Every structure is written in structure tokens, then in C-alpha cells.
């Protein structure tokens, strides 16, 4: 099952995000139950400051997807102010 994950960051967590960045990248690419297909930072209106992130993941259930976000280094460090996880019907540009 595919999911869209939309995270907004807590204000004032930029340094923590930088410190946890390598751990987060490793977590995203080495998870046993979730596959990251696409992802990246979302930016402020001036496209200068990271304010959140968007990911397309594949997981066996929404519960696994929610736990994936909560158990991530960013999730545990309190970087996510809000996370939304939605099942997604991937129609175009889908990997084979």
C-alpha cells in the first residue's frame, strides 16, 4: 500500500534537524518494513527555509506507516509539529 506523508516542522528545531539529518537519511533508506519511493524537504514561500517534508512510502498498513513516522529520528527528536499520513492511489510515474 502506498502512503503520502506530509510533515511540518516545529519552529526552532533547525539545529536539531541538522544534527539528526544523517540518522534520518539512514532510517529512511534502511527500514525493514517501509520503502521510501520519493521524498524531500518542503520550503517556505521564499524557497529558502525548510519547513517540513513530503514522502511517498510503501508500507503493509497505515499502522506501520504511522509508526514509521513516529519512530523516526525526526519524530523522536520532536522535529515534527504535525504529521499527516494518507493512503494514496499512485496512478502516474509509478515504479514498476
mmCIF file as gemmi writes it, N, C-alpha and C atoms, coordinates in Angstrom:
data_model
loop_
_atom_site.group_PDB
_atom_site.id
_atom_site.type_symbol
_atom_site.label_atom_id
_atom_site.label_alt_id
_atom_site.label_comp_id
_atom_site.label_asym_id
_atom_site.label_entity_id
_atom_site.label_seq_id
_atom_site.pdbx_PDB_ins_code
_atom_site.Cartn_x
_atom_site.Cartn_y
_atom_site.Cartn_z
_atom_site.occupancy
_atom_site.B_iso_or_equiv
_atom_site.pdbx_formal_charge
_atom_site.auth_seq_id
_atom_site.auth_asym_id
_atom_site.pdbx_PDB_model_num
ATOM 1 N N . UNK Axp A 1 ? 0.833 -1.165 0 1 0 ? 1 A 1
ATOM 2 C CA . UNK Axp A 1 ? 0 0 0 1 0 ? 1 A 1
ATOM 3 C C . UNK Axp A 1 ? 0.89 1.245 0 1 0 ? 1 A 1
ATOM 4 N N . UNK Axp A 2 ? 0.497 2.239 -0.773 1 0 ? 2 A 1
ATOM 5 C CA . UNK Axp A 2 ? 1.263 3.48 -0.822 1 0 ? 2 A 1
ATOM 6 C C . UNK Axp A 2 ? 0.632 4.534 0.085 1 0 ? 2 A 1
ATOM 7 N N . UNK Axp A 3 ? 1.495 5.403 0.625 1 0 ? 3 A 1
ATOM 8 C CA . UNK Axp A 3 ? 1.051 6.478 1.505 1 0 ? 3 A 1
ATOM 9 C C . UNK Axp A 3 ? 1.794 7.759 1.171 1 0 ? 3 A 1
ATOM 10 N N . UNK Axp A 4 ? 1.088 8.867 1.303 1 0 ? 4 A 1
ATOM 11 C CA . UNK Axp A 4 ? 1.71 10.179 1.265 1 0 ? 4 A 1
ATOM 12 C C . UNK Axp A 4 ? 1.889 10.602 2.714 1 0 ? 4 A 1
ATOM 13 N N . UNK Axp A 5 ? 3.094 11.049 3.036 1 0 ? 5 A 1
ATOM 14 C CA . UNK Axp A 5 ? 3.408 11.527 4.381 1 0 ? 5 A 1
ATOM 15 C C . UNK Axp A 5 ? 3.796 12.994 4.26 1 0 ? 5 A 1
ATOM 16 N N . UNK Axp A 6 ? 3.055 13.848 4.959 1 0 ? 6 A 1
ATOM 17 C CA . UNK Axp A 6 ? 3.296 15.287 4.943 1 0 ? 6 A 1
ATOM 18 C C . UNK Axp A 6 ? 3.626 15.704 6.37 1 0 ? 6 A 1
ATOM 19 N N . UNK Axp A 7 ? 4.837 16.205 6.572 1 0 ? 7 A 1
ATOM 20 C CA . UNK Axp A 7 ? 5.259 16.647 7.899 1 0 ? 7 A 1
ATOM 21 C C . UNK Axp A 7 ? 5.515 18.144 7.893 1 0 ? 7 A 1
ATOM 22 N N . UNK Axp A 8 ? 5.106 18.817 8.949 1 0 ? 8 A 1
ATOM 23 C CA . UNK Axp A 8 ? 5.527 20.197 9.174 1 0 ? 8 A 1
ATOM 24 C C . UNK Axp A 8 ? 6.448 20.181 10.386 1 0 ? 8 A 1
ATOM 25 N N . UNK Axp A 9 ? 7.448 21.036 10.348 1 0 ? 9 A 1
ATOM 26 C CA . UNK Axp A 9 ? 8.441 21.056 11.415 1 0 ? 9 A 1
ATOM 27 C C . UNK Axp A 9 ? 8.075 22.047 12.512 1 0 ? 9 A 1
ATOM 28 N N . UNK Axp A 10 ? 8.474 21.708 13.705 1 0 ? 10 A 1
ATOM 29 C CA . UNK Axp A 10 ? 8.309 22.587 14.854 1 0 ? 10 A 1
ATOM 30 C C . UNK Axp A 10 ? 9.275 23.751 14.706 1 0 ? 10 A 1
ATOM 31 N N . UNK Axp A 11 ? 8.789 24.968 14.922 1 0 ? 11 A 1
ATOM 32 C CA . UNK Axp A 11 ? 9.657 26.15 14.842 1 0 ? 11 A 1
ATOM 33 C C . UNK Axp A 11 ? 10.795 26.029 15.85 1 0 ? 11 A 1
ATOM 34 N N . UNK Axp A 12 ? 11.971 26.465 15.437 1 0 ? 12 A 1
ATOM 35 C CA . UNK Axp A 12 ? 13.125 26.479 16.327 1 0 ? 12 A 1
ATOM 36 C C . UNK Axp A 12 ? 13.868 25.161 16.429 1 0 ? 12 A 1
ATOM 37 N N . UNK Axp A 13 ? 13.569 24.209 15.537 1 0 ? 13 A 1
ATOM 38 C CA . UNK Axp A 13 ? 14.252 22.906 15.609 1 0 ? 13 A 1
ATOM 39 C C . UNK Axp A 13 ? 15.297 22.727 14.509 1 0 ? 13 A 1
ATOM 40 N N . UNK Axp A 14 ? 15.711 23.819 13.89 1 0 ? 14 A 1
ATOM 41 C CA . UNK Axp A 14 ? 16.645 23.727 12.761 1 0 ? 14 A 1
ATOM 42 C C . UNK Axp A 14 ? 17.948 23.028 13.15 1 0 ? 14 A 1
ATOM 43 N N . UNK Axp A 15 ? 18.52 23.393 14.305 1 0 ? 15 A 1
ATOM 44 C CA . UNK Axp A 15 ? 19.793 22.794 14.718 1 0 ? 15 A 1
ATOM 45 C C . UNK Axp A 15 ? 19.611 21.3 15.01 1 0 ? 15 A 1
ATOM 46 N N . UNK Axp A 16 ? 18.529 20.963 15.68 1 0 ? 16 A 1
ATOM 47 C CA . UNK Axp A 16 ? 18.244 19.552 15.958 1 0 ? 16 A 1
ATOM 48 C C . UNK Axp A 16 ? 18.082 18.787 14.652 1 0 ? 16 A 1
ATOM 49 N N . UNK Axp A 17 ? 17.381 19.377 13.69 1 0 ? 17 A 1
ATOM 50 C CA . UNK Axp A 17 ? 17.193 18.726 12.383 1 0 ? 17 A 1
ATOM 51 C C . UNK Axp A 17 ? 18.537 18.474 11.712 1 0 ? 17 A 1
ATOM 52 N N . UNK Axp A 18 ? 19.403 19.468 11.738 1 0 ? 18 A 1
ATOM 53 C CA . UNK Axp A 18 ? 20.736 19.28 11.135 1 0 ? 18 A 1
ATOM 54 C C . UNK Axp A 18 ? 21.496 18.165 11.852 1 0 ? 18 A 1
ATOM 55 N N . UNK Axp A 19 ? 21.403 18.13 13.18 1 0 ? 19 A 1
ATOM 56 C CA . UNK Axp A 19 ? 22.106 17.101 13.954 1 0 ? 19 A 1
ATOM 57 C C . UNK Axp A 19 ? 21.568 15.7 13.701 1 0 ? 19 A 1
ATOM 58 N N . UNK Axp A 20 ? 20.287 15.58 13.415 1 0 ? 20 A 1
ATOM 59 C CA . UNK Axp A 20 ? 19.645 14.278 13.197 1 0 ? 20 A 1
ATOM 60 C C . UNK Axp A 20 ? 19.552 13.89 11.725 1 0 ? 20 A 1
ATOM 61 N N . UNK Axp A 21 ? 20.039 14.747 10.845 1 0 ? 21 A 1
ATOM 62 C CA . UNK Axp A 21 ? 19.877 14.546 9.408 1 0 ? 21 A 1
ATOM 63 C C . UNK Axp A 21 ? 20.474 13.231 8.908 1 0 ? 21 A 1
ATOM 64 N N . UNK Axp A 22 ? 21.696 12.915 9.296 1 0 ? 22 A 1
ATOM 65 C CA . UNK Axp A 22 ? 22.326 11.672 8.832 1 0 ? 22 A 1
ATOM 66 C C . UNK Axp A 22 ? 21.575 10.451 9.346 1 0 ? 22 A 1
ATOM 67 N N . UNK Axp A 23 ? 21.154 10.498 10.608 1 0 ? 23 A 1
ATOM 68 C CA . UNK Axp A 23 ? 20.396 9.38 11.175 1 0 ? 23 A 1
ATOM 69 C C . UNK Axp A 23 ? 19.057 9.217 10.453 1 0 ? 23 A 1
ATOM 70 N N . UNK Axp A 24 ? 18.427 10.338 10.111 1 0 ? 24 A 1
ATOM 71 C CA . UNK Axp A 24 ? 17.143 10.28 9.407 1 0 ? 24 A 1
ATOM 72 C C . UNK Axp A 24 ? 17.315 9.68 8.02 1 0 ? 24 A 1
ATOM 73 N N . UNK Axp A 25 ? 18.348 10.101 7.296 1 0 ? 25 A 1
ATOM 74 C CA . UNK Axp A 25 ? 18.596 9.551 5.962 1 0 ? 25 A 1
ATOM 75 C C . UNK Axp A 25 ? 18.823 8.042 6.03 1 0 ? 25 A 1
ATOM 76 N N . UNK Axp A 26 ? 19.616 7.593 6.989 1 0 ? 26 A 1
ATOM 77 C CA . UNK Axp A 26 ? 19.868 6.159 7.147 1 0 ? 26 A 1
ATOM 78 C C . UNK Axp A 26 ? 18.571 5.418 7.465 1 0 ? 26 A 1
ATOM 79 N N . UNK Axp A 27 ? 17.765 5.984 8.343 1 0 ? 27 A 1
ATOM 80 C CA . UNK Axp A 27 ? 16.483 5.374 8.723 1 0 ? 27 A 1
ATOM 81 C C . UNK Axp A 27 ? 15.566 5.243 7.508 1 0 ? 27 A 1
ATOM 82 N N . UNK Axp A 28 ? 15.488 6.27 6.7 1 0 ? 28 A 1
ATOM 83 C CA . UNK Axp A 28 ? 14.604 6.256 5.532 1 0 ? 28 A 1
ATOM 84 C C . UNK Axp A 28 ? 14.993 5.193 4.523 1 0 ? 28 A 1
ATOM 85 N N . UNK Axp A 29 ? 16.281 4.932 4.397 1 0 ? 29 A 1
ATOM 86 C CA . UNK Axp A 29 ? 16.752 4.023 3.352 1 0 ? 29 A 1
ATOM 87 C C . UNK Axp A 29 ? 17.033 2.609 3.841 1 0 ? 29 A 1
ATOM 88 N N . UNK Axp A 30 ? 16.94 2.375 5.143 1 0 ? 30 A 1
ATOM 89 C CA . UNK Axp A 30 ? 17.286 1.056 5.675 1 0 ? 30 A 1
ATOM 90 C C . UNK Axp A 30 ? 16.204 0.488 6.582 1 0 ? 30 A 1
ATOM 91 N N . UNK Axp A 31 ? 14.97 0.828 6.331 1 0 ? 31 A 1
ATOM 92 C CA . UNK Axp A 31 ? 13.876 0.333 7.154 1 0 ? 31 A 1
ATOM 93 C C . UNK Axp A 31 ? 13.417 -1.014 6.608 1 0 ? 31 A 1
ATOM 94 N N . UNK Axp A 32 ? 13.125 -1.964 7.493 1 0 ? 32 A 1
ATOM 95 C CA . UNK Axp A 32 ? 12.79 -3.319 7.047 1 0 ? 32 A 1
ATOM 96 C C . UNK Axp A 32 ? 11.355 -3.471 6.542 1 0 ? 32 A 1
ATOM 97 N N . UNK Axp A 33 ? 10.422 -2.598 6.977 1 0 ? 33 A 1
ATOM 98 C CA . UNK Axp A 33 ? 9.018 -2.79 6.605 1 0 ? 33 A 1
ATOM 99 C C . UNK Axp A 33 ? 8.459 -1.687 5.72 1 0 ? 33 A 1
ATOM 100 N N . UNK Axp A 34 ? 9.225 -0.628 5.515 1 0 ? 34 A 1
ATOM 101 C CA . UNK Axp A 34 ? 8.746 0.519 4.746 1 0 ? 34 A 1
ATOM 102 C C . UNK Axp A 34 ? 9.763 0.847 3.661 1 0 ? 34 A 1
ATOM 103 N N . UNK Axp A 35 ? 9.263 1.118 2.465 1 0 ? 35 A 1
ATOM 104 C CA . UNK Axp A 35 ? 10.121 1.53 1.356 1 0 ? 35 A 1
ATOM 105 C C . UNK Axp A 35 ? 9.824 2.981 1.025 1 0 ? 35 A 1
ATOM 106 N N . UNK Axp A 36 ? 10.857 3.805 1.003 1 0 ? 36 A 1
ATOM 107 C CA . UNK Axp A 36 ? 10.738 5.2 0.585 1 0 ? 36 A 1
ATOM 108 C C . UNK Axp A 36 ? 10.893 5.247 -0.93 1 0 ? 36 A 1
ATOM 109 N N . UNK Axp A 37 ? 9.891 5.792 -1.627 1 0 ? 37 A 1
ATOM 110 C CA . UNK Axp A 37 ? 9.956 5.922 -3.077 1 0 ? 37 A 1
ATOM 111 C C . UNK Axp A 37 ? 10.372 7.322 -3.508 1 0 ? 37 A 1
ATOM 112 N N . UNK Axp A 38 ? 9.847 8.324 -2.841 1 0 ? 38 A 1
ATOM 113 C CA . UNK Axp A 38 ? 10.195 9.714 -3.139 1 0 ? 38 A 1
ATOM 114 C C . UNK Axp A 38 ? 10.142 10.491 -1.84 1 0 ? 38 A 1
ATOM 115 N N . UNK Axp A 39 ? 10.922 11.534 -1.762 1 0 ? 39 A 1
ATOM 116 C CA . UNK Axp A 39 ? 10.861 12.376 -0.567 1 0 ? 39 A 1
ATOM 117 C C . UNK Axp A 39 ? 11.737 13.598 -0.708 1 0 ? 39 A 1
ATOM 118 N N . UNK Axp A 40 ? 11.406 14.586 0.084 1 0 ? 40 A 1
ATOM 119 C CA . UNK Axp A 40 ? 12.213 15.798 0.098 1 0 ? 40 A 1
ATOM 120 C C . UNK Axp A 40 ? 11.619 16.831 1.025 1 0 ? 40 A 1
ATOM 121 N N . UNK Axp A 41 ? 12.404 17.865 1.233 1 0 ? 41 A 1
ATOM 122 C CA . UNK Axp A 41 ? 12.001 18.95 2.126 1 0 ? 41 A 1
ATOM 123 C C . UNK Axp A 41 ? 10.981 19.861 1.453 1 0 ? 41 A 1
ATOM 124 N N . UNK Axp A 42 ? 10.064 20.383 2.251 1 0 ? 42 A 1
ATOM 125 C CA . UNK Axp A 42 ? 9.195 21.457 1.785 1 0 ? 42 A 1
ATOM 126 C C . UNK Axp A 42 ? 9.771 22.751 2.337 1 0 ? 42 A 1
ATOM 127 N N . UNK Axp A 43 ? 9.585 23.825 1.571 1 0 ? 43 A 1
ATOM 128 C CA . UNK Axp A 43 ? 10.249 25.094 1.875 1 0 ? 43 A 1
ATOM 129 C C . UNK Axp A 43 ? 9.236 26.197 2.145 1 0 ? 43 A 1
ATOM 130 N N . UNK Axp A 44 ? 9.717 27.264 2.761 1 0 ? 44 A 1
ATOM 131 C CA . UNK Axp A 44 ? 8.861 28.431 2.992 1 0 ? 44 A 1
ATOM 132 C C . UNK Axp A 44 ? 8.551 29.112 1.659 1 0 ? 44 A 1
ATOM 133 N N . UNK Axp A 45 ? 7.732 30.162 1.701 1 0 ? 45 A 1
ATOM 134 C CA . UNK Axp A 45 ? 7.303 30.841 0.478 1 0 ? 45 A 1
ATOM 135 C C . UNK Axp A 45 ? 8.452 31.431 -0.325 1 0 ? 45 A 1
ATOM 136 N N . UNK Axp A 46 ? 9.575 31.699 0.318 1 0 ? 46 A 1
ATOM 137 C CA . UNK Axp A 46 ? 10.743 32.24 -0.371 1 0 ? 46 A 1
ATOM 138 C C . UNK Axp A 46 ? 11.681 31.144 -0.865 1 0 ? 46 A 1
ATOM 139 N N . UNK Axp A 47 ? 11.297 29.888 -0.629 1 0 ? 47 A 1
ATOM 140 C CA . UNK Axp A 47 ? 12.102 28.727 -1.02 1 0 ? 47 A 1
ATOM 141 C C . UNK Axp A 47 ? 13.504 28.78 -0.422 1 0 ? 47 A 1
ATOM 142 N N . UNK Axp A 48 ? 13.597 29.285 0.806 1 0 ? 48 A 1
ATOM 143 C CA . UNK Axp A 48 ? 14.899 29.419 1.462 1 0 ? 48 A 1
ATOM 144 C C . UNK Axp A 48 ? 15.03 28.589 2.731 1 0 ? 48 A 1
ATOM 145 N N . UNK Axp A 49 ? 13.939 28.345 3.419 1 0 ? 49 A 1
ATOM 146 C CA . UNK Axp A 49 ? 13.989 27.688 4.72 1 0 ? 49 A 1
ATOM 147 C C . UNK Axp A 49 ? 13.153 26.415 4.697 1 0 ? 49 A 1
ATOM 148 N N . UNK Axp A 50 ? 13.72 25.335 5.223 1 0 ? 50 A 1
ATOM 149 C CA . UNK Axp A 50 ? 12.99 24.073 5.331 1 0 ? 50 A 1
ATOM 150 C C . UNK Axp A 50 ? 11.919 24.222 6.408 1 0 ? 50 A 1
ATOM 151 N N . UNK Axp A 51 ? 10.678 23.883 6.049 1 0 ? 51 A 1
ATOM 152 C CA . UNK Axp A 51 ? 9.569 23.975 7 1 0 ? 51 A 1
ATOM 153 C C . UNK Axp A 51 ? 8.863 22.632 7.205 1 0 ? 51 A 1
ATOM 154 N N . UNK Axp A 52 ? 9.29 21.621 6.481 1 0 ? 52 A 1
ATOM 155 C CA . UNK Axp A 52 ? 8.668 20.311 6.613 1 0 ? 52 A 1
ATOM 156 C C . UNK Axp A 52 ? 9.198 19.354 5.576 1 0 ? 52 A 1
ATOM 157 N N . UNK Axp A 53 ? 8.411 18.334 5.284 1 0 ? 53 A 1
ATOM 158 C CA . UNK Axp A 53 ? 8.827 17.352 4.3 1 0 ? 53 A 1
ATOM 159 C C . UNK Axp A 53 ? 7.648 16.593 3.74 1 0 ? 53 A 1
ATOM 160 N N . UNK Axp A 54 ? 7.862 15.995 2.582 1 0 ? 54 A 1
ATOM 161 C CA . UNK Axp A 54 ? 6.857 15.195 1.912 1 0 ? 54 A 1
ATOM 162 C C . UNK Axp A 54 ? 7.515 13.899 1.461 1 0 ? 54 A 1
ATOM 163 N N . UNK Axp A 55 ? 6.848 12.779 1.708 1 0 ? 55 A 1
ATOM 164 C CA . UNK Axp A 55 ? 7.378 11.479 1.295 1 0 ? 55 A 1
ATOM 165 C C . UNK Axp A 55 ? 6.274 10.646 0.674 1 0 ? 55 A 1
ATOM 166 N N . UNK Axp A 56 ? 6.665 9.797 -0.266 1 0 ? 56 A 1
ATOM 167 C CA . UNK Axp A 56 ? 5.818 8.737 -0.778 1 0 ? 56 A 1
ATOM 168 C C . UNK Axp A 56 ? 6.459 7.448 -0.294 1 0 ? 56 A 1
ATOM 169 N N . UNK Axp A 57 ? 5.714 6.693 0.518 1 0 ? 57 A 1
ATOM 170 C CA . UNK Axp A 57 ? 6.259 5.453 1.06 1 0 ? 57 A 1
ATOM 171 C C . UNK Axp A 57 ? 5.344 4.294 0.705 1 0 ? 57 A 1
ATOM 172 N N . UNK Axp A 58 ? 5.895 3.091 0.821 1 0 ? 58 A 1
ATOM 173 C CA . UNK Axp A 58 ? 5.124 1.874 0.663 1 0 ? 58 A 1
ATOM 174 C C . UNK Axp A 58 ? 5.23 1.099 1.968 1 0 ? 58 A 1
ATOM 175 N N . UNK Axp A 59 ? 4.086 0.724 2.533 1 0 ? 59 A 1
ATOM 176 C CA . UNK Axp A 59 ? 4.051 0.012 3.812 1 0 ? 59 A 1
ATOM 177 C C . UNK Axp A 59 ? 2.891 -0.977 3.78 1 0 ? 59 A 1
ATOM 178 N N . UNK Axp A 60 ? 2.946 -2.021 4.61 1 0 ? 60 A 1
ATOM 179 C CA . UNK Axp A 60 ? 1.875 -3.015 4.6 1 0 ? 60 A 1
ATOM 180 C C . UNK Axp A 60 ? 0.547 -2.518 5.18 1 0 ? 60 A 1
ATOM 181 N N . UNK Axp A 61 ? 0.582 -1.453 5.987 1 0 ? 61 A 1
ATOM 182 C CA . UNK Axp A 61 ? -0.657 -0.935 6.582 1 0 ? 61 A 1
ATOM 183 C C . UNK Axp A 61 ? -0.443 0.507 7.034 1 0 ? 61 A 1
ATOM 184 N N . UNK Axp A 62 ? -1.543 1.185 7.309 1 0 ? 62 A 1
ATOM 185 C CA . UNK Axp A 62 ? -1.428 2.552 7.806 1 0 ? 62 A 1
ATOM 186 C C . UNK Axp A 62 ? -0.789 2.578 9.194 1 0 ? 62 A 1
ATOM 187 N N . UNK Axp A 63 ? -1.025 1.547 9.991 1 0 ? 63 A 1
ATOM 188 C CA . UNK Axp A 63 ? -0.403 1.492 11.321 1 0 ? 63 A 1
ATOM 189 C C . UNK Axp A 63 ? 1.119 1.437 11.212 1 0 ? 63 A 1
ATOM 190 N N . UNK Axp A 64 ? 1.615 0.645 10.279 1 0 ? 64 A 1
ATOM 191 C CA . UNK Axp A 64 ? 3.067 0.574 10.07 1 0 ? 64 A 1
ATOM 192 C C . UNK Axp A 64 ? 3.588 1.923 9.581 1 0 ? 64 A 1
ATOM 193 N N . UNK Axp A 65 ? 2.859 2.565 8.678 1 0 ? 65 A 1
ATOM 194 C CA . UNK Axp A 65 ? 3.276 3.878 8.164 1 0 ? 65 A 1
ATOM 195 C C . UNK Axp A 65 ? 3.308 4.915 9.284 1 0 ? 65 A 1
ATOM 196 N N . UNK Axp A 66 ? 2.284 4.942 10.134 1 0 ? 66 A 1
ATOM 197 C CA . UNK Axp A 66 ? 2.248 5.888 11.253 1 0 ? 66 A 1
ATOM 198 C C . UNK Axp A 66 ? 3.395 5.645 12.229 1 0 ? 66 A 1
ATOM 199 N N . UNK Axp A 67 ? 3.661 4.377 12.524 1 0 ? 67 A 1
ATOM 200 C CA . UNK Axp A 67 ? 4.783 4.056 13.419 1 0 ? 67 A 1
ATOM 201 C C . UNK Axp A 67 ? 6.12 4.416 12.797 1 0 ? 67 A 1
ATOM 202 N N . UNK Axp A 68 ? 6.239 4.242 11.493 1 0 ? 68 A 1
ATOM 203 C CA . UNK Axp A 68 ? 7.46 4.612 10.778 1 0 ? 68 A 1
ATOM 204 C C . UNK Axp A 68 ? 7.785 6.091 10.993 1 0 ? 68 A 1
ATOM 205 N N . UNK Axp A 69 ? 6.775 6.934 10.9 1 0 ? 69 A 1
ATOM 206 C CA . UNK Axp A 69 ? 6.967 8.376 11.094 1 0 ? 69 A 1
ATOM 207 C C . UNK Axp A 69 ? 7.296 8.674 12.552 1 0 ? 69 A 1
ATOM 208 N N . UNK Axp A 70 ? 6.51 8.125 13.47 1 0 ? 70 A 1
ATOM 209 C CA . UNK Axp A 70 ? 6.698 8.414 14.895 1 0 ? 70 A 1
ATOM 210 C C . UNK Axp A 70 ? 8.037 7.907 15.422 1 0 ? 70 A 1
ATOM 211 N N . UNK Axp A 71 ? 8.494 6.754 14.925 1 0 ? 71 A 1
ATOM 212 C CA . UNK Axp A 71 ? 9.733 6.148 15.409 1 0 ? 71 A 1
ATOM 213 C C . UNK Axp A 71 ? 10.984 6.662 14.703 1 0 ? 71 A 1
ATOM 214 N N . UNK Axp A 72 ? 10.82 7.548 13.74 1 0 ? 72 A 1
ATOM 215 C CA . UNK Axp A 72 ? 11.966 8.079 13.003 1 0 ? 72 A 1
ATOM 216 C C . UNK Axp A 72 ? 12.806 8.982 13.907 1 0 ? 72 A 1
ATOM 217 N N . UNK Axp A 73 ? 14.069 9.2 13.568 1 0 ? 73 A 1
ATOM 218 C CA . UNK Axp A 73 ? 14.883 10.127 14.352 1 0 ? 73 A 1
ATOM 219 C C . UNK Axp A 73 ? 14.255 11.515 14.478 1 0 ? 73 A 1
ATOM 220 N N . UNK Axp A 74 ? 13.643 12.02 13.414 1 0 ? 74 A 1
ATOM 221 C CA . UNK Axp A 74 ? 12.981 13.329 13.493 1 0 ? 74 A 1
ATOM 222 C C . UNK Axp A 74 ? 11.753 13.257 14.397 1 0 ? 74 A 1
ATOM 223 N N . UNK Axp A 75 ? 10.996 12.173 14.296 1 0 ? 75 A 1
ATOM 224 C CA . UNK Axp A 75 ? 9.824 12.005 15.142 1 0 ? 75 A 1
ATOM 225 C C . UNK Axp A 75 ? 10.196 11.957 16.612 1 0 ? 75 A 1
ATOM 226 N N . UNK Axp A 76 ? 11.203 11.167 16.94 1 0 ? 76 A 1
ATOM 227 C CA . UNK Axp A 76 ? 11.638 11.028 18.335 1 0 ? 76 A 1
ATOM 228 C C . UNK Axp A 76 ? 12.262 12.305 18.875 1 0 ? 76 A 1
ATOM 229 N N . UNK Axp A 77 ? 12.856 13.117 18.007 1 0 ? 77 A 1
ATOM 230 C CA . UNK Axp A 77 ? 13.516 14.358 18.446 1 0 ? 77 A 1
ATOM 231 C C . UNK Axp A 77 ? 12.543 15.529 18.553 1 0 ? 77 A 1
ATOM 232 N N . UNK Axp A 78 ? 11.269 15.318 18.233 1 0 ? 78 A 1
ATOM 233 C CA . UNK Axp A 78 ? 10.283 16.387 18.34 1 0 ? 78 A 1
ATOM 234 C C . UNK Axp A 78 ? 10.321 17.393 17.21 1 0 ? 78 A 1
ATOM 235 N N . UNK Axp A 79 ? 10.918 17.016 16.099 1 0 ? 79 A 1
ATOM 236 C CA . UNK Axp A 79 ? 11.022 17.937 14.965 1 0 ? 79 A 1
ATOM 237 C C . UNK Axp A 79 ? 9.678 18.094 14.262 1 0 ? 79 A 1
ATOM 238 N N . UNK Axp A 80 ? 8.873 17.031 14.236 1 0 ? 80 A 1
ATOM 239 C CA . UNK Axp A 80 ? 7.588 17.102 13.552 1 0 ? 80 A 1
ATOM 240 C C . UNK Axp A 80 ? 6.545 17.782 14.433 1 0 ? 80 A 1
ATOM 241 N N . UNK Axp A 81 ? 6.078 18.938 14 1 0 ? 81 A 1
ATOM 242 C CA . UNK Axp A 81 ? 4.969 19.603 14.689 1 0 ? 81 A 1
ATOM 243 C C . UNK Axp A 81 ? 3.671 18.89 14.373 1 0 ? 81 A 1
ATOM 244 N N . UNK Axp A 82 ? 3.572 18.43 13.121 1 0 ? 82 A 1
ATOM 245 C CA . UNK Axp A 82 ? 2.371 17.734 12.668 1 0 ? 82 A 1
ATOM 246 C C . UNK Axp A 82 ? 2.76 16.766 11.564 1 0 ? 82 A 1
ATOM 247 N N . UNK Axp A 83 ? 2.144 15.615 11.562 1 0 ? 83 A 1
ATOM 248 C CA . UNK Axp A 83 ? 2.341 14.625 10.502 1 0 ? 83 A 1
ATOM 249 C C . UNK Axp A 83 ? 0.987 14.147 10.03 1 0 ? 83 A 1
ATOM 250 N N . UNK Axp A 84 ? 0.858 14.091 8.729 1 0 ? 84 A 1
ATOM 251 C CA . UNK Axp A 84 ? -0.358 13.548 8.128 1 0 ? 84 A 1
ATOM 252 C C . UNK Axp A 84 ? 0.058 12.39 7.245 1 0 ? 84 A 1
ATOM 253 N N . UNK Axp A 85 ? -0.569 11.247 7.443 1 0 ? 85 A 1
ATOM 254 C CA . UNK Axp A 85 ? -0.295 10.046 6.649 1 0 ? 85 A 1
ATOM 255 C C . UNK Axp A 85 ? -1.607 9.631 6 1 0 ? 85 A 1
ATOM 256 N N . UNK Axp A 86 ? -1.605 9.597 4.661 1 0 ? 86 A 1
ATOM 257 C CA . UNK Axp A 86 ? -2.819 9.273 3.905 1 0 ? 86 A 1
ATOM 258 C C . UNK Axp A 86 ? -2.535 8.15 2.923 1 0 ? 86 A 1
ATOM 259 N N . UNK Axp A 87 ? -3.422 7.148 2.844 1 0 ? 87 A 1
ATOM 260 C CA . UNK Axp A 87 ? -3.295 6.174 1.758 1 0 ? 87 A 1
ATOM 261 C C . UNK Axp A 87 ? -3.369 6.912 0.414 1 0 ? 87 A 1
ATOM 262 N N . UNK Axp A 88 ? -2.627 6.391 -0.546 1 0 ? 88 A 1
ATOM 263 C CA . UNK Axp A 88 ? -2.513 7.083 -1.824 1 0 ? 88 A 1
ATOM 264 C C . UNK Axp A 88 ? -2.656 6.097 -2.967 1 0 ? 88 A 1
ATOM 265 N N . UNK Axp A 89 ? -3.445 6.435 -3.955 1 0 ? 89 A 1
ATOM 266 C CA . UNK Axp A 89 ? -3.615 5.65 -5.159 1 0 ? 89 A 1
ATOM 267 C C . UNK Axp A 89 ? -2.672 6.2 -6.221 1 0 ? 89 A 1
ATOM 268 N N . UNK Axp A 90 ? -1.508 5.609 -6.323 1 0 ? 90 A 1
ATOM 269 C CA . UNK Axp A 90 ? -0.458 6.094 -7.217 1 0 ? 90 A 1
ATOM 270 C C . UNK Axp A 90 ? -0.822 5.721 -8.656 1 0 ? 90 A 1
ATOM 271 N N . UNK Axp A 91 ? -1.141 6.723 -9.49 1 0 ? 91 A 1
ATOM 272 C CA . UNK Axp A 91 ? -1.584 6.451 -10.854 1 0 ? 91 A 1
ATOM 273 C C . UNK Axp A 91 ? -0.518 6.71 -11.909 1 0 ? 91 A 1
ATOM 274 N N . UNK Axp A 92 ? 0.271 7.772 -11.782 1 0 ? 92 A 1
ATOM 275 C CA . UNK Axp A 92 ? 1.253 8.095 -12.816 1 0 ? 92 A 1
ATOM 276 C C . UNK Axp A 92 ? 2.651 8.137 -12.228 1 0 ? 92 A 1
ATOM 277 N N . UNK Axp A 93 ? 3.625 7.797 -13.035 1 0 ? 93 A 1
ATOM 278 C CA . UNK Axp A 93 ? 5.014 7.836 -12.609 1 0 ? 93 A 1
ATOM 279 C C . UNK Axp A 93 ? 5.375 6.757 -11.598 1 0 ? 93 A 1
ATOM 280 N N . UNK Axp A 94 ? 4.546 5.752 -11.505 1 0 ? 94 A 1
ATOM 281 C CA . UNK Axp A 94 ? 4.735 4.69 -10.52 1 0 ? 94 A 1
ATOM 282 C C . UNK Axp A 94 ? 5.884 3.774 -10.93 1 0 ? 94 A 1
ATOM 283 N N . UNK Axp A 95 ? 6.733 3.381 -9.949 1 0 ? 95 A 1
ATOM 284 C CA . UNK Axp A 95 ? 7.823 2.455 -10.293 1 0 ? 95 A 1
ATOM 285 C C . UNK Axp A 95 ? 7.251 1.09 -10.676 1 0 ? 95 A 1
ATOM 286 N N . UNK Axp A 96 ? 7.942 0.403 -11.56 1 0 ? 96 A 1
ATOM 287 C CA . UNK Axp A 96 ? 7.441 -0.906 -11.988 1 0 ? 96 A 1
ATOM 288 C C . UNK Axp A 96 ? 7.821 -1.99 -11.03 1 0 ? 96 A 1
